[in-house]
Amino acid sequence: MKIGPLETKPVAAPQPVERKPAVAQGADGRPPAEASAQVALSPAATLLSKASADPAFDKAKVEQVTQAIRDGRFTIDAEVIADKLIRNAQELLGGPQS
């Protein structure tokens, strides 16, 4: 099936790129922000950063759930999951909580 004539224009050779010594720059090529820049985290971000710093990990519970999944005894209650997702979204958005 012929679509149309092929263009037979010569392809231009790539131009050499001048490399400069590495200078501290941001991803956009600009110098990095001054060290005096301040960042304020939202309450939700603060909670998340604290939660990740606290290794509240119950290895026994993880093994228990893993074994229940293997044995086919693990059940999922979609209504409970939906309620928790809605409650979590309300907390993050600052909406009314029930």
SEMARDO-535586 format. One record per residue (C-alpha): z, y, x; residue in three letters. Coordinates in steps of 0.25 Angstrom, whole numbers, padded with zeros to 4 digits, always signed. Each point is the difference from the previous one (the first is absolute). Layout:
ZYXala ...
# end
This chain:
+0000+0000+0000met -0004+0013+0006lys +0009+0012-0003ile -0007+0011+0008gly -0005+0004+0013pro +0009-0002+0012leu +0003+0013+0008glu -0003-0003+0014thr +0007+0013+0006lys +0006-0002+0014pro +0015-0001+0000val +0006+0011+0008ala +0008-0005+0012ala +0015+0003-0001pro +0004+0012+0008gln +0011-0002+0011pro +0014+0004-0004val +0008+0008+0010glu +0014-0005+0001arg +0011+0009+0003lys +0014-0004+0006pro +0009-0005-0011ala +0008+0012-0006val +0011-0002-0010ala -0006+0002-0013gln +0002-0005-0014gly -0010-0009-0008ala -0008+0012-0005asp -0002+0005+0014gly +0010+0012-0001arg +0012+0001+0009pro +0012-0006-0006pro +0010+0008-0008ala +0011+0007+0006glu +0013-0007+0003ala +0007+0009-0010ser -0007-0005-0012ala +0009-0005-0011gln -0002-0011-0010val +0008-0002-0013ala +0000-0014-0006leu +0001-0001-0015ser +0012-0008-0006pro -0008-0012-0003ala -0006+0000+0015ala +0014+0002+0005thr +0005-0012-0008leu -0011-0009+0005leu +0002+0004+0014ser +0015-0004-0001lys -0003-0013-0007ala -0009-0004+0011ser +0010+0003+0010ala +0011-0009-0007asp -0004-0014+0002pro +0006-0005-0013ala -0006-0014+0001phe +0006-0012-0006asp -0007-0012+0007lys +0007-0010-0009ala -0006+0006-0012lys -0014+0001+0006val +0001-0015+0004glu +0005-0003-0015gln -0012+0007-0006val -0010-0006+0010thr +0005-0014-0004gln -0001+0003-0015ala -0014+0005+0002ile -0003-0013+0008arg +0006-0009-0011asp -0007+0008-0011gly +0014+0004-0006arg -0002+0015+0002phe -0003+0008-0012thr -0006+0014-0002ile +0005+0008-0011asp -0011+0011-0002ala +0008+0008-0010glu +0012+0002+0010val -0010+0003+0011ile -0007+0011-0009ala +0014+0006-0004asp +0003+0001+0015lys -0013+0006+0004leu +0001+0011-0011ile +0015+0003+0004arg -0005+0001+0014asn -0011+0009-0003ala +0009+0009-0009gln +0010+0001+0012glu -0011+0004+0009leu -0006+0010-0009leu +0013+0006-0005gly -0002-0004-0014gly +0010-0004-0011pro +0007-0013+0003gln +0005-0010-0011ser 
# end
